Amino acid sequence: MPKGRIEHVNLTVSDIERSADLFRELLGWQQRWRGMAQRGGETIHVGEADTYLALYTDGKDHAGQQKGKPMNHVGLLVDDLDAAEQMVVAAGLEPFGHDDYEPGRRFYFFDWDGIEFEVVCYG
């Protein structure tokens, strides 16, 4: 039986610099690649060796995208939930939905474009 994992998620955002900076700070990620997108616009890949977020912008304002159309949220695993929450707040974003159930503690936040993220810590 084949095995697999998510290699990347491609997200449309209004400001790729701002979004890339958030994930570099929040998750300790690096910029893996940057360039023009196939059909116009620009993309930054930010992540680790095997996984990343492809942040795409076409120069339009995507603030207030409707949650759940079609994606509900992106889950991010961190080793220090409290420090992660402080970074989210420092970025001017509002954590909510704090909870603690298996497999770990978590909170949620919406980025500037209305994309929801779940931040979870197993430890």
C-alpha positions as CSV (number, residue, x, y, z in Angstrom):
1,M,0.0,0.0,0.0
2,P,1.5,3.4,-0.9
3,K,2.2,5.9,1.8
4,G,2.0,9.7,1.5
5,R,1.7,13.0,3.2
6,I,0.8,16.6,2.2
7,E,3.7,18.1,0.4
8,H,2.3,21.7,0.1
9,V,-0.8,23.8,0.3
10,N,-1.2,26.7,-2.2
11,L,-3.0,29.7,-0.7
12,T,-4.0,33.0,-2.4
13,V,-3.1,35.9,-0.2
14,S,-3.2,39.7,-0.6
15,D,0.4,40.3,0.6
16,I,2.9,37.4,0.2
17,E,5.6,39.2,2.0
18,R,3.5,39.7,5.1
19,S,2.2,36.1,5.0
20,A,5.7,34.7,4.4
21,D,7.1,36.7,7.3
22,L,4.3,35.4,9.6
23,F,5.1,31.7,8.9
24,R,8.9,32.2,9.0
25,E,8.5,33.8,12.5
26,L,5.7,31.5,13.8
27,L,7.2,28.2,12.6
28,G,10.9,28.9,12.0
29,W,10.4,28.2,8.3
30,Q,12.6,29.3,5.4
31,Q,11.9,30.6,2.0
32,R,12.4,27.7,-0.3
33,W,11.6,29.3,-3.7
34,R,10.3,32.6,-5.1
35,G,9.2,33.5,-8.6
36,M,6.5,34.3,-11.1
37,A,3.5,32.0,-11.1
38,Q,2.6,30.1,-14.2
39,R,-0.5,32.2,-15.0
40,G,0.8,35.5,-13.8
41,G,1.2,36.8,-10.3
42,E,4.0,35.9,-7.8
43,T,4.6,32.9,-5.5
44,I,6.7,32.3,-2.4
45,H,7.3,28.8,-1.1
46,V,7.9,29.0,2.6
47,G,8.4,25.8,4.7
48,E,10.8,23.0,5.5
49,A,12.7,20.5,3.4
50,D,9.6,18.3,2.7
51,T,6.6,20.5,3.3
52,Y,5.7,24.1,2.6
53,L,3.0,26.7,1.9
54,A,2.9,28.1,-1.5
55,L,1.8,31.7,-1.0
56,Y,0.4,33.2,-4.2
57,T,-0.7,36.7,-5.0
58,D,-2.2,38.1,-8.1
59,G,-2.2,41.7,-6.9
60,K,-5.9,41.7,-5.9
61,D,-7.4,42.2,-2.5
62,H,-8.4,38.8,-1.1
63,A,-9.3,40.1,2.4
64,G,-12.4,38.5,3.8
65,Q,-12.5,35.3,1.8
66,Q,-15.4,33.2,2.9
67,K,-14.4,30.5,5.4
68,G,-15.2,26.9,4.3
69,K,-15.5,27.8,0.6
70,P,-14.0,25.3,0.0
71,M,-11.4,25.0,2.7
72,N,-12.1,25.1,6.5
73,H,-8.6,25.6,7.9
74,V,-4.9,24.7,7.7
75,G,-3.4,22.9,10.7
76,L,0.0,24.0,12.0
77,L,2.0,22.0,14.5
78,V,4.3,23.9,16.9
79,D,6.4,22.9,19.9
80,D,5.5,25.9,22.1
81,L,1.8,26.9,21.8
82,D,2.1,29.9,24.2
83,A,5.0,31.4,22.2
84,A,3.1,30.8,19.0
85,E,0.1,32.6,20.3
86,Q,2.2,35.6,21.3
87,M,3.6,35.8,17.8
88,V,0.1,35.7,16.3
89,V,-1.0,38.5,18.6
90,A,2.2,40.5,17.8
91,A,1.3,40.2,14.1
92,G,-2.0,42.0,14.9
93,L,-4.1,38.8,14.5
94,E,-6.6,37.5,17.1
95,P,-6.4,34.0,18.5
96,F,-9.7,32.2,19.4
97,G,-11.2,28.8,20.0
98,H,-8.7,27.7,22.6
99,D,-9.1,24.0,23.5
100,D,-7.3,21.1,25.0
101,Y,-8.1,17.6,23.8
102,E,-6.2,14.7,22.3
103,P,-3.8,14.9,20.7
104,G,-3.0,18.3,22.1
105,R,-3.8,21.9,23.0
106,R,-4.8,24.3,20.2
107,F,-6.1,27.7,19.2
108,Y,-7.3,29.2,15.9
109,F,-6.8,32.5,14.1
110,F,-7.8,34.1,10.8
111,D,-5.1,35.8,8.8
112,W,-5.5,39.1,7.0
113,D,-7.3,37.4,4.1
114,G,-9.8,35.4,6.1
115,I,-7.9,32.1,5.9
116,E,-8.3,30.2,9.1
117,F,-5.4,28.4,10.8
118,E,-5.4,25.9,13.6
119,V,-2.2,25.9,15.7
120,V,-1.7,22.8,17.8
121,C,0.9,21.6,20.2
122,Y,1.2,17.9,21.2
123,G,3.6,18.4,24.1
